[in-house]
Amino acid sequence: MREAMAMTAILRRFFKWLIPRREFSLVSGLGAAVALERLGGSVGPRKFFRMPWDRAHVFEGRVTGRDFEINRILGYRNSFVPQLRGSIEPLAVGVGVKVRGTMTVDLSVKIFMALWLLPVGLACLCTLPFAVATRPFEPALLVPWVMFLFGVALMTGSFLLEANRSLAALCELLDSSHSELRS
């Protein structure tokens, strides 16, 4: 039982490192009510299928009270589009709001990538001793490594491209002069 819990903790840490996640914060000079009204007005309902010309909203998801769970509406398909979860809080001093939250990929994408990267990662570990010991070097032993690196690069690159665009759209919507995106 203790070994299973230790293995679960190791896998959880590994996937936290592997799956892209970013924290963001931005400051806006808008009042809390105005910021919430703007955000609520630009967030439409989630749709499984959306026509490319359906541009009534910038984001889809929901805004509840001061909290939100949204993602940017794209005119194309990207399964790694960041899911933004956060809250709008009034500044302690002066007029304005601070928006804090996290960006991560959807749960279904996390599960799919785990089902892809876990067996491929294990294959990488299994081929490592053979790659080191085999003379002459066998290029076929690189296949799992290429698959693993491709999966990580695909997920991370697609996510980061959209993370920057999503934060820029949120900043533009809330008239933010300062934003921060960190790992």
N, CA and C atoms as an extended XYZ file, in Angstrom:
549
Properties=species:S:1:pos:R:3:atomname:S:1:resname:S:1:resid:I:1 pbc="F F F"
N         0.821       -1.187        0.000 N   MET     1
C         0.000        0.000        0.000 CA  MET     1
C         0.873        1.262        0.000 C   MET     1
N         1.900        1.256        0.840 N   ARG     2
C         2.796        2.402        0.941 CA  ARG     2
C         3.563        2.607       -0.372 C   ARG     2
N         3.951        1.502       -1.028 N   GLU     3
C         4.660        1.609       -2.303 CA  GLU     3
C         3.755        2.189       -3.383 C   GLU     3
N         2.488        1.786       -3.377 N   ALA     4
C         1.534        2.312       -4.365 CA  ALA     4
C         1.329        3.804       -4.176 C   ALA     4
N         1.246        4.245       -2.914 N   MET     5
C         1.074        5.673       -2.648 CA  MET     5
C         2.311        6.454       -3.069 C   MET     5
N         3.487        5.875       -2.842 N   ALA     6
C         4.729        6.533       -3.242 CA  ALA     6
C         4.813        6.631       -4.764 C   ALA     6
N         4.420        5.552       -5.460 N   MET     7
C         4.435        5.567       -6.917 CA  MET     7
C         3.430        6.587       -7.467 C   MET     7
N         2.281        6.675       -6.833 N   THR     8
C         1.272        7.664       -7.243 CA  THR     8
C         1.812        9.074       -7.066 C   THR     8
N         2.492        9.338       -5.964 N   ALA     9
C         3.067       10.661       -5.721 CA  ALA     9
C         4.135       10.987       -6.759 C   ALA     9
N         4.941       10.011       -7.114 N   ILE    10
C         5.984       10.226       -8.124 CA  ILE    10
C         5.345       10.533       -9.479 C   ILE    10
N         4.320        9.759       -9.852 N   LEU    11
C         3.643        9.996      -11.128 CA  LEU    11
C         2.958       11.357      -11.146 C   LEU    11
N         2.355       11.736      -10.039 N   ARG    12
C         1.688       13.036       -9.959 CA  ARG    12
C         2.695       14.167      -10.151 C   ARG    12
N         3.855       14.083       -9.475 N   ARG    13
C         4.889       15.098       -9.642 CA  ARG    13
C         5.413       15.138      -11.066 C   ARG    13
N         5.590       13.947      -11.658 N   PHE    14
C         6.087       13.854      -13.029 CA  PHE    14
C         5.119       14.531      -13.999 C   PHE    14
N         3.836       14.246      -13.862 N   PHE    15
C         2.867       14.827      -14.789 CA  PHE    15
C         2.642       16.309      -14.531 C   PHE    15
N         2.820       16.769      -13.292 N   LYS    16
C         2.741       18.214      -13.037 CA  LYS    16
C         3.873       18.930      -13.761 C   LYS    16
N         5.032       18.295      -13.817 N   TRP    17
C         6.163       18.873      -14.525 CA  TRP    17
C         5.917       18.818      -16.030 C   TRP    17
N         5.281       17.752      -16.487 N   LEU    18
C         5.114       17.494      -17.910 CA  LEU    18
C         3.953       18.258      -18.527 C   LEU    18
N         2.832       18.328      -17.836 N   ILE    19
C         1.639       18.979      -18.363 CA  ILE    19
C         1.770       20.491      -18.163 C   ILE    19
N         1.608       21.288      -19.231 N   PRO    20
C         1.796       22.726      -19.092 CA  PRO    20
C         0.734       23.377      -18.197 C   PRO    20
N         1.187       24.261      -17.342 N   ARG    21
C         0.316       25.013      -16.435 CA  ARG    21
C         1.001       26.341      -16.168 C   ARG    21
N         0.271       27.409      -16.285 N   ARG    22
C         0.825       28.743      -16.043 CA  ARG    22
C        -0.107       29.517      -15.117 C   ARG    22
N         0.484       30.347      -14.285 N   GLU    23
C        -0.283       31.251      -13.443 CA  GLU    23
C        -0.212       32.626      -14.077 C   GLU    23
N        -1.297       33.373      -13.975 N   PHE    24
C        -1.295       34.720      -14.536 CA  PHE    24
C        -1.906       35.697      -13.551 C   PHE    24
N        -1.534       36.950      -13.706 N   SER    25
C        -2.155       38.025      -12.939 CA  SER    25
C        -2.100       39.276      -13.798 C   SER    25
N        -3.106       40.100      -13.629 N   LEU    26
C        -3.125       41.375      -14.337 CA  LEU    26
C        -3.845       42.399      -13.486 C   LEU    26
N        -3.519       43.655      -13.704 N   VAL    27
C        -4.115       44.759      -12.961 CA  VAL    27
C        -4.817       45.660      -13.966 C   VAL    27
N        -6.028       46.057      -13.616 N   SER    28
C        -6.814       46.923      -14.481 CA  SER    28
C        -7.314       48.112      -13.678 C   SER    28
N        -7.467       49.230      -14.341 N   GLY    29
C        -7.989       50.426      -13.697 CA  GLY    29
C        -9.510       50.444      -13.620 C   GLY    29
N       -10.153       49.431      -14.177 N   LEU    30
C       -11.610       49.361      -14.137 CA  LEU    30
C       -12.085       49.009      -12.736 C   LEU    30
N       -13.277       49.450      -12.393 N   GLY    31
C       -13.889       49.037      -11.140 CA  GLY    31
C       -14.317       47.578      -11.230 C   GLY    31
N       -14.546       46.960      -10.089 N   ALA    32
C       -14.907       45.538      -10.064 CA  ALA    32
C       -16.198       45.272      -10.831 C   ALA    32
N       -17.199       46.115      -10.645 N   ALA    33
C       -18.485       45.903      -11.320 CA  ALA    33
C       -18.337       46.007      -12.836 C   ALA    33
N       -17.573       46.999      -13.304 N   VAL    34
C       -17.371       47.191      -14.741 CA  VAL    34
C       -16.571       46.023      -15.324 C   VAL    34
N       -15.526       45.595      -14.622 N   ALA    35
C       -14.709       44.475      -15.090 CA  ALA    35
C       -15.544       43.203      -15.194 C   ALA    35
N       -16.362       42.923      -14.185 N   LEU    36
C       -17.220       41.740      -14.215 CA  LEU    36
C       -18.254       41.834      -15.336 C   LEU    36
N       -18.790       43.035      -15.551 N   GLU    37
C       -19.770       43.218      -16.629 CA  GLU    37
C       -19.119       42.999      -17.993 C   GLU    37
N       -17.922       43.540      -18.191 N   ARG    38
C       -17.210       43.344      -19.463 CA  ARG    38
C       -16.886       41.871      -19.689 C   ARG    38
N       -16.370       41.217      -18.652 N   LEU    39
C       -16.019       39.804      -18.797 CA  LEU    39
C       -17.269       38.976      -19.061 C   LEU    39
N       -18.317       39.214      -18.296 N   GLY    40
C       -19.565       38.469      -18.490 CA  GLY    40
C       -20.156       38.683      -19.871 C   GLY    40
N       -20.038       39.894      -20.415 N   GLY    41
C       -20.563       40.194      -21.739 CA  GLY    41
C       -19.766       39.583      -22.870 C   GLY    41
N       -18.525       39.239      -22.619 N   SER    42
C       -17.684       38.672      -23.681 CA  SER    42
C       -17.558       37.156      -23.582 C   SER    42
N       -18.255       36.549      -22.613 N   VAL    43
C       -18.191       35.099      -22.429 CA  VAL    43
C       -19.518       34.491      -22.861 C   VAL    43
N       -19.453       33.613      -23.858 N   GLY    44
C       -20.634       32.904      -24.329 CA  GLY    44
C       -20.665       31.494      -23.770 C   GLY    44
N       -21.747       30.778      -24.018 N   PRO    45
C       -21.838       29.401      -23.525 CA  PRO    45
C       -20.876       28.484      -24.277 C   PRO    45
N       -20.452       27.421      -23.605 N   ARG    46
C       -19.585       26.428      -24.257 CA  ARG    46
C       -20.396       25.673      -25.301 C   ARG    46
N       -19.791       25.479      -26.457 N   LYS    47
C       -20.432       24.720      -27.525 CA  LYS    47
C       -19.458       23.657      -28.002 C   LYS    47
N       -19.993       22.478      -28.296 N   PHE    48
C       -19.145       21.402      -28.814 CA  PHE    48
C       -18.684       21.732      -30.229 C   PHE    48
N       -19.584       22.297      -31.013 N   PHE    49
C       -19.260       22.652      -32.396 CA  PHE    49
C       -19.651       24.108      -32.610 C   PHE    49
N       -18.752       24.895      -33.111 N   ARG    50
C       -18.997       26.323      -33.326 CA  ARG    50
C       -18.616       26.664      -34.760 C   ARG    50
N       -19.476       27.402      -35.413 N   MET    51
C       -19.190       27.834      -36.781 CA  MET    51
C       -18.080       28.884      -36.757 C   MET    51
N       -17.180       28.874      -37.738 N   PRO    52
C       -16.066       29.824      -37.742 CA  PRO    52
C       -16.503       31.285      -37.764 C   PRO    52
N       -17.658       31.583      -38.327 N   TRP    53
C       -18.109       32.972      -38.406 CA  TRP    53
C       -18.893       33.405      -37.164 C   TRP    53
N       -19.079       32.503      -36.212 N   ASP    54
C       -19.791       32.814      -34.972 CA  ASP    54
C       -18.826       33.536      -34.030 C   ASP    54
N       -18.736       34.858      -34.153 N   ARG    55
C       -17.768       35.654      -33.396 CA  ARG    55
C       -18.454       36.631      -32.440 C   ARG    55
N       -19.587       36.231      -31.869 N   ALA    56
C       -20.316       37.123      -30.969 CA  ALA    56
C       -19.574       37.337      -29.653 C   ALA    56
N       -18.749       36.360      -29.247 N   HIS    57
C       -18.023       36.440      -27.982 CA  HIS    57
C       -16.542       36.149      -28.207 C   HIS    57
N       -15.727       36.635      -27.300 N   VAL    58
C       -14.282       36.381      -27.359 CA  VAL    58
C       -13.948       35.075      -26.640 C   VAL    58
N       -14.649       34.828      -25.544 N   PHE    59
C       -14.405       33.644      -24.724 CA  PHE    59
C       -15.670       32.816      -24.619 C   PHE    59
N       -15.502       31.542      -24.232 N   GLU    60
C       -16.633       30.696      -23.886 CA  GLU    60
C       -16.371       30.109      -22.510 C   GLU    60
N       -17.437       29.830      -21.792 N   GLY    61
C       -17.300       29.287      -20.450 CA  GLY    61
C       -18.352       29.882      -19.545 C   GLY    61
N       -17.939       30.223      -18.322 N   ARG    62
C       -18.902       30.791      -17.383 CA  ARG    62
C       -18.206       31.742      -16.413 C   ARG    62
N       -18.995       32.707      -15.985 N   VAL    63
C       -18.566       33.666      -14.968 CA  VAL    63
C       -19.589       33.559      -13.849 C   VAL    63
N       -19.111       33.221      -12.640 N   THR    64
C       -20.004       33.082      -11.484 CA  THR    64
C       -19.484       33.972      -10.367 C   THR    64
N       -20.235       34.993      -10.057 N   GLY    65
C       -19.777       35.922       -9.028 CA  GLY    65
C       -18.502       36.596       -9.495 C   GLY    65
N       -17.454       36.475       -8.701 N   ARG    66
C       -16.148       37.051       -9.065 CA  ARG    66
C       -15.224       36.019       -9.711 C   ARG    66
N       -15.680       34.779       -9.833 N   ASP    67
C       -14.859       33.707      -10.396 CA  ASP    67
C       -15.245       33.431      -11.846 C   ASP    67
N       -14.272       32.916      -12.594 N   PHE    68
C       -14.550       32.563      -13.987 CA  PHE    68
C       -13.787       31.308      -14.384 C   PHE    68
N       -14.363       30.574      -15.334 N   GLU    69
C       -13.741       29.424      -15.999 CA  GLU    69
C       -14.026       29.607      -17.474 C   GLU    69
N       -13.025       30.035      -18.225 N   ILE    70
C       -13.220       30.396      -19.624 CA  ILE    70
C       -12.080       29.879      -20.487 C   ILE    70
N       -12.300       29.860      -21.792 N   ASN    71
C       -11.229       29.670      -22.754 CA  ASN    71
C       -11.549       30.511      -23.977 C   ASN    71
N       -10.512       30.893      -24.688 N   ARG    72
C       -10.671       31.758      -25.858 CA  ARG    72
C       -11.326       30.972      -26.981 C   ARG    72
N       -12.241       31.621      -27.710 N   ILE    73
C       -12.878       30.991      -28.863 CA  ILE    73
C       -11.930       31.137      -30.048 C   ILE    73
N       -11.619       30.025      -30.673 N   LEU    74
C       -10.691       30.009      -31.795 CA  LEU    74
C       -11.462       29.802      -33.090 C   LEU    74
N       -10.926       30.278      -34.166 N   GLY    75
C       -11.506       30.020      -35.487 CA  GLY    75
C       -10.943       28.754      -36.096 C   GLY    75
N       -10.211       27.994      -35.316 N   TYR    76
C        -9.565       26.760      -35.765 CA  TYR    76
C        -9.547       25.798      -34.592 C   TYR    76
N        -9.070       24.597      -34.811 N   ARG    77
C        -9.073       23.566      -33.779 CA  ARG    77
C        -7.705       23.485      -33.106 C   ARG    77
N        -7.691       23.565      -31.797 N   ASN    78
C        -6.483       23.357      -31.012 CA  ASN    78
C        -6.921       22.745      -29.686 C   ASN    78
N        -6.667       21.468      -29.516 N   SER    79
C        -7.089       20.774      -28.296 CA  SER    79
C        -6.325       21.252      -27.073 C   SER    79
N        -5.215       21.929      -27.278 N   PHE    80
C        -4.377       22.363      -26.161 CA  PHE    80
C        -4.670       23.806      -25.744 C   PHE    80
N        -5.813       24.351      -26.159 N   VAL    81
C        -6.176       25.724      -25.797 CA  VAL    81
C        -6.276       25.815      -24.273 C   VAL    81
N        -5.681       26.848      -23.674 N   PRO    82
C        -5.687       26.961      -22.214 CA  PRO    82
C        -7.081       27.198      -21.644 C   PRO    82
N        -7.350       26.539      -20.557 N   GLN    83
C        -8.558       26.775      -19.774 CA  GLN    83
C        -8.157       27.760      -18.684 C   GLN    83
N        -8.749       28.940      -18.687 N   LEU    84
C        -8.420       29.980      -17.711 CA  LEU    84
C        -9.394       29.889      -16.545 C   LEU    84
N        -8.858       29.725      -15.352 N   ARG    85
C        -9.668       29.738      -14.122 CA  ARG    85
C        -9.096       30.817      -13.222 C   ARG    85
N        -9.970       31.681      -12.740 N   GLY    86
C        -9.457       32.752      -11.902 CA  GLY    86
C       -10.555       33.528      -11.230 C   GLY    86
N       -10.136       34.650      -10.638 N   SER    87
C       -11.085       35.512       -9.936 CA  SER    87
C       -10.676       36.964      -10.107 C   SER    87
N       -11.677       37.830       -9.977 N   ILE    88
C       -11.482       39.269      -10.060 CA  ILE    88
C       -11.661       39.833       -8.659 C   ILE    88
N       -10.623       40.504       -8.164 N   GLU    89
C       -10.654       41.040       -6.803 CA  GLU    89
C       -10.392       42.547       -6.853 C   GLU    89
N       -11.145       43.341       -6.094 N   PRO    90
C       -10.851       44.776       -6.056 CA  PRO    90
C        -9.497       45.028       -5.390 C   PRO    90
N        -8.808       46.058       -5.854 N   LEU    91
C        -7.524       46.419       -5.250 CA  LEU    91
C        -7.755       46.955       -3.839 C   LEU    91
N        -6.810       46.694       -2.959 N   ALA    92
C        -6.926       47.153       -1.574 CA  ALA    92
C        -6.821       48.676       -1.489 C   ALA    92
N        -6.007       49.250       -2.360 N   VAL    93
C        -5.799       50.701       -2.351 CA  VAL    93
C        -6.124       51.237       -3.741 C   VAL    93
N        -6.936       52.262       -3.810 N   GLY    94
C        -7.245       52.896       -5.080 CA  GLY    94
C        -8.367       52.201       -5.833 C   GLY    94
N        -8.571       52.664       -7.046 N   VAL    95
C        -9.620       52.114       -7.899 CA  VAL    95
C        -8.987       51.122       -8.863 C   VAL    95
N        -9.618       50.010       -9.041 N   GLY    96
C        -9.120       49.010       -9.972 CA  GLY    96
C        -9.330       47.608       -9.451 C   GLY    96
N        -8.922       46.655      -10.278 N   VAL    97
C        -9.063       45.247       -9.911 CA  VAL    97
C        -7.781       44.500      -10.224 C   VAL    97
N        -7.607       43.406       -9.516 N   LYS    98
C        -6.525       42.485       -9.797 CA  LYS    98
C        -7.171       41.163      -10.208 C   LYS    98
N        -6.740       40.635      -11.326 N   VAL    99
C        -7.258       39.371      -11.828 CA  VAL    99
C        -6.144       38.343      -11.683 C   VAL    99
N        -6.431       37.264      -10.969 N   ARG   100
C        -5.455       36.183      -10.778 CA  ARG   100
C        -6.070       34.878      -11.224 C   ARG   100
N        -5.225       33.997      -11.737 N   GLY   101
C        -5.751       32.698      -12.132 CA  GLY   101
C        -4.684       31.781      -12.659 C   GLY   101
N        -5.137       30.655      -13.177 N   THR   102
C        -4.242       29.658      -13.755 CA  THR   102
C        -4.738       29.279      -15.141 C   THR   102
N        -3.807       28.834      -15.952 N   MET   103
C        -4.113       28.306      -17.277 CA  MET   103
C        -3.580       26.888      -17.326 C   MET   103
N        -4.405       25.976      -17.799 N   THR   104
C        -3.972       24.603      -17.996 CA  THR   104
C        -4.801       23.988      -19.106 C   THR   104
N        -4.398       22.839      -19.594 N   VAL   105
C        -5.166       22.169      -20.641 CA  VAL   105
C        -6.362       21.458      -20.019 C   VAL   105
N        -7.318       21.113      -20.848 N   ASP   106
C        -8.535       20.444      -20.408 CA  ASP   106
C        -8.210       19.067      -19.826 C   ASP   106
N        -9.063       18.589      -18.929 N   LEU   107
C        -8.857       17.289      -18.278 CA  LEU   107
C        -8.791       16.148      -19.292 C   LEU   107
N        -9.628       16.184      -20.320 N   SER   108
C        -9.612       15.116      -21.325 CA  SER   108
C        -8.272       15.071      -22.058 C   SER   108
N        -7.674       16.243      -22.292 N   VAL   109
C        -6.358       16.308      -22.944 CA  VAL   109
C        -5.287       15.757      -22.005 C   VAL   109
N        -5.398       16.088      -20.715 N   LYS   110
C        -4.450       15.556      -19.734 CA  LYS   110
C        -4.491       14.030      -19.716 C   LYS   110
N        -5.696       13.468      -19.732 N   ILE   111
C        -5.846       12.009      -19.705 CA  ILE   111
C        -5.279       11.401      -20.981 C   ILE   111
N        -5.611       11.987      -22.142 N   PHE   112
C        -5.100       11.465      -23.407 CA  PHE   112
C        -3.580       11.501      -23.445 C   PHE   112
N        -2.999       12.635      -23.050 N   MET   113
C        -1.544       12.750      -23.085 CA  MET   113
C        -0.879       11.813      -22.075 C   MET   113
N        -1.523       11.591      -20.935 N   ALA   114
C        -0.979       10.634      -19.969 CA  ALA   114
C        -0.999        9.230      -20.557 C   ALA   114
N        -2.083        8.883      -21.262 N   LEU   115
C        -2.165        7.556      -21.885 CA  LEU   115
C        -1.167        7.401      -23.023 C   LEU   115
N        -0.752        8.483      -23.618 N   TRP   116
C         0.260        8.437      -24.670 CA  TRP   116
C         1.660        8.438      -24.060 C   TRP   116
N         1.932        9.409      -23.176 N   LEU   117
C         3.297        9.618      -22.711 CA  LEU   117
C         3.759        8.604      -21.664 C   LEU   117
N         2.845        8.076      -20.878 N   LEU   118
C         3.262        7.102      -19.860 CA  LEU   118
C         3.848        5.835      -20.486 C   LEU   118
N         3.152        5.146      -21.413 N   PRO   119
C         3.766        3.959      -22.014 CA  PRO   119
C         4.996        4.278      -22.849 C   PRO   119
N         4.965        5.406      -23.547 N   VAL   120
C         6.123        5.773      -24.363 CA  VAL   120
C         7.309        6.116      -23.457 C   VAL   120
N         7.039        6.790      -22.339 N   GLY   121
C         8.103        7.085      -21.376 CA  GLY   121
C         8.696        5.818      -20.778 C   GLY   121
N         7.837        4.848      -20.485 N   LEU   122
C         8.347        3.557      -19.985 CA  LEU   122
C         9.182        2.846      -21.044 C   LEU   122
N         8.752        2.949      -22.308 N   ALA   123
C         9.544        2.357      -23.395 CA  ALA   123
C        10.908        3.040      -23.497 C   ALA   123
N        10.936        4.343      -23.264 N   CYS   124
C        12.218        5.078      -23.267 CA  CYS   124
C        13.143        4.525      -22.185 C   CYS   124
N        12.589        4.328      -20.989 N   LEU   125
C        13.406        3.790      -19.895 CA  LEU   125
C        13.870        2.369      -20.183 C   LEU   125
N        13.011        1.580      -20.836 N   CYS   126
C        13.387        0.195      -21.152 CA  CYS   126
C        14.459        0.119      -22.236 C   CYS   126
N        14.427        1.042      -23.195 N   THR   127
C        15.410        0.996      -24.286 CA  THR   127
C        16.739        1.637      -23.917 C   THR   127
N        16.770        2.400      -22.838 N   LEU   128
C        17.997        3.099      -22.455 CA  LEU   128
C        19.186        2.158      -22.234 C   LEU   128
N        19.045        1.070      -21.453 N   PRO   129
C        20.204        0.188      -21.272 CA  PRO   129
C        20.689       -0.451      -22.573 C   PRO   129
N        19.738       -0.776      -23.462 N   PHE   130
C        20.126       -1.372      -24.740 CA  PHE   130
C        20.826       -0.346      -25.632 C   PHE   130
N        20.373        0.894      -25.583 N   ALA   131
C        20.989        1.941      -26.398 CA  ALA   131
C        22.421        2.196      -25.956 C   ALA   131
N        22.655        2.110      -24.657 N   VAL   132
C        23.998        2.351      -24.127 CA  VAL   132
C        24.914        1.155      -24.410 C   VAL   132
N        24.384       -0.052      -24.270 N   ALA   133
C        25.212       -1.255      -24.361 CA  ALA   133
C        25.401       -1.780      -25.786 C   ALA   133
N        24.501       -1.453      -26.687 N   THR   134
C        24.548       -2.029      -28.037 CA  THR   134
C        25.631       -1.351      -28.875 C   THR   134
N        26.485       -2.173      -29.451 N   ARG   135
C        27.523       -1.710      -30.380 CA  ARG   135
C        27.415       -2.530      -31.642 C   ARG   135
N        27.275       -1.990      -32.778 N   PRO   136
C        27.132       -0.578      -33.090 CA  PRO   136
C        25.752       -0.075      -32.651 C   PRO   136
N        25.639        1.235      -32.579 N   PHE   137
C        24.399        1.859      -32.128 CA  PHE   137
C        23.245        1.505      -33.057 C   PHE   137
N        22.108        1.187      -32.482 N   GLU   138
C        20.905        0.834      -33.246 CA  GLU   138
C        19.939        2.026      -33.264 C   GLU   138
N        19.762        2.698      -34.409 N   PRO   139
C        18.888        3.875      -34.475 CA  PRO   139
C        17.426        3.588      -34.118 C   PRO   139
N        16.970        2.358      -34.275 N   ALA   140
C        15.573        2.021      -33.958 CA  ALA   140
C        15.271        2.236      -32.474 C   ALA   140
N        16.307        2.219      -31.630 N   LEU   141
C        16.098        2.432      -30.200 CA  LEU   141
C        15.731        3.888      -29.880 C   LEU   141
N        15.880        4.786      -30.865 N   LEU   142
C        15.519        6.185      -30.661 CA  LEU   142
C        14.027        6.461      -30.885 C   LEU   142
N        13.300        5.515      -31.467 N   VAL   143
C        11.891        5.736      -31.810 CA  VAL   143
C        11.055        6.164      -30.599 C   VAL   143
N        11.123        5.462      -29.448 N   PRO   144
C        10.316        5.933      -28.316 CA  PRO   144
C        10.725        7.319      -27.826 C   PRO   144
N        12.001        7.640      -27.903 N   TRP   145
C        12.475        8.954      -27.470 CA  TRP   145
C        11.922       10.054      -28.379 C   TRP   145
N        11.917        9.802      -29.668 N   VAL   146
C        11.370       10.768      -30.622 CA  VAL   146
C         9.872       10.941      -30.378 C   VAL   146
N         9.160        9.840      -30.151 N   MET   147
C         7.715        9.922      -29.885 CA  MET   147
C         7.434       10.711      -28.608 C   MET   147
N         8.227       10.473      -27.582 N   PHE   148
C         8.034       11.164      -26.314 CA  PHE   148
C         8.297       12.659      -26.470 C   PHE   148
N         9.425       13.005      -27.079 N   LEU   149
C         9.769       14.420      -27.265 CA  LEU   149
C         8.768       15.128      -28.171 C   LEU   149
N         8.276       14.426      -29.193 N   PHE   150
C         7.271       15.009      -30.071 CA  PHE   150
C         5.984       15.305      -29.294 C   PHE   150
N         5.545       14.383      -28.462 N   GLY   151
C         4.332       14.590      -27.665 CA  GLY   151
C         4.464       15.776      -26.728 C   GLY   151
N         5.604       15.870      -26.048 N   VAL   152
C         5.831       16.984      -25.120 CA  VAL   152
C         5.919       18.306      -25.882 C   VAL   152
N         6.637       18.331      -26.997 N   ALA   153
C         6.784       19.561      -27.782 CA  ALA   153
C         5.449       19.997      -28.381 C   ALA   153
N         4.665       19.050      -28.862 N   LEU   154
C         3.353       19.366      -29.430 CA  LEU   154
C         2.450       20.007      -28.380 C   LEU   154
N         2.388       19.390      -27.220 N   MET   155
C         1.515       19.883      -26.162 CA  MET   155
C         2.002       21.238      -25.634 C   MET   155
N         3.259       21.340      -25.304 N   THR   156
C         3.799       22.559      -24.722 CA  THR   156
C         3.773       23.715      -25.713 C   THR   156
N         4.199       23.478      -26.930 N   GLY   157
C         4.220       24.536      -27.936 CA  GLY   157
C         2.835       25.061      -28.257 C   GLY   157
N         1.887       24.159      -28.468 N   SER   158
C         0.511       24.569      -28.782 CA  SER   158
C        -0.117       25.309      -27.608 C   SER   158
N         0.146       24.845      -26.406 N   PHE   159
C        -0.403       25.487      -25.212 CA  PHE   159
C         0.170       26.890      -25.021 C   PHE   159
N         1.501       27.027      -25.102 N   LEU   160
C         2.131       28.323      -24.850 CA  LEU   160
C         1.745       29.369      -25.888 C   LEU   160
N         1.603       28.952      -27.145 N   LEU   161
C         1.171       29.865      -28.193 CA  LEU   161
C        -0.195       30.444      -27.844 C   LEU   161
N        -1.116       29.586      -27.444 N   GLU   162
C        -2.466       30.041      -27.113 CA  GLU   162
C        -2.524       30.731      -25.747 C   GLU   162
N        -1.652       30.374      -24.822 N   ALA   163
C        -1.649       31.017      -23.506 CA  ALA   163
C        -1.338       32.499      -23.646 C   ALA   163
N        -0.358       32.830      -24.459 N   ASN   164
C        -0.007       34.240      -24.675 CA  ASN   164
C        -1.149       34.988      -25.352 C   ASN   164
N        -1.803       34.359      -26.320 N   ARG   165
C        -2.921       34.999      -27.015 CA  ARG   165
C        -4.125       35.179      -26.088 C   ARG   165
N        -4.386       34.188      -25.253 N   SER   166
C        -5.517       34.278      -24.323 CA  SER   166
C        -5.295       35.386      -23.308 C   SER   166
N        -4.079       35.490      -22.782 N   LEU   167
C        -3.774       36.549      -21.823 CA  LEU   167
C        -3.867       37.922      -22.488 C   LEU   167
N        -3.407       38.034      -23.725 N   ALA   168
C        -3.502       39.307      -24.443 CA  ALA   168
C        -4.963       39.697      -24.669 C   ALA   168
N        -5.813       38.727      -25.004 N   ALA   169
C        -7.239       39.011      -25.212 CA  ALA   169
C        -7.897       39.447      -23.902 C   ALA   169
N        -7.534       38.803      -22.792 N   LEU   170
C        -8.088       39.174      -21.487 CA  LEU   170
C        -7.615       40.574      -21.081 C   LEU   170
N        -6.352       40.876      -21.327 N   CYS   171
C        -5.807       42.206      -21.024 CA  CYS   171
C        -6.508       43.281      -21.846 C   CYS   171
N        -6.728       43.017      -23.121 N   GLU   172
C        -7.406       43.980      -23.983 CA  GLU   172
C        -8.846       44.202      -23.517 C   GLU   172
N        -9.511       43.136      -23.140 N   LEU   173
C       -10.896       43.230      -22.683 CA  LEU   173
C       -11.027       44.063      -21.410 C   LEU   173
N       -10.071       43.902      -20.498 N   LEU   174
C       -10.140       44.577      -19.200 CA  LEU   174
C        -9.279       45.839      -19.135 C   LEU   174
N        -8.796       46.299      -20.275 N   ASP   175
C        -7.951       47.503      -20.333 CA  ASP   175
C        -6.799       47.436      -19.338 C   ASP   175
N        -6.103       46.322      -19.340 N   SER   176
C        -5.011       46.122      -18.390 CA  SER   176
C        -3.710       46.695      -18.937 C   SER   176
N        -2.980       47.360      -18.081 N   SER   177
C        -1.696       47.919      -18.483 CA  SER   177
C        -0.549       47.019      -18.033 C   SER   177
N        -0.818       46.092      -17.133 N   HIS   178
C         0.237       45.236      -16.603 CA  HIS   178
C        -0.281       43.813      -16.476 C   HIS   178
N         0.452       42.875      -17.053 N   SER   179
C         0.093       41.462      -16.899 CA  SER   179
C         1.353       40.642      -16.692 C   SER   179
N         1.182       39.501      -16.084 N   GLU   180
C         2.308       38.626      -15.776 CA  GLU   180
C         1.884       37.184      -15.999 C   GLU   180
N         2.741       36.422      -16.670 N   LEU   181
C         2.507       35.000      -16.925 CA  LEU   181
C         3.720       34.261      -16.427 C   LEU   181
N         3.532       33.321      -15.505 N   ARG   182
C         4.684       32.586      -14.949 CA  ARG   182
C         4.337       31.112      -14.793 C   ARG   182
N         5.394       30.328      -14.735 N   SER   183
C         5.238       28.862      -14.624 CA  SER   183
C         4.750       28.439      -13.274 C   SER   183
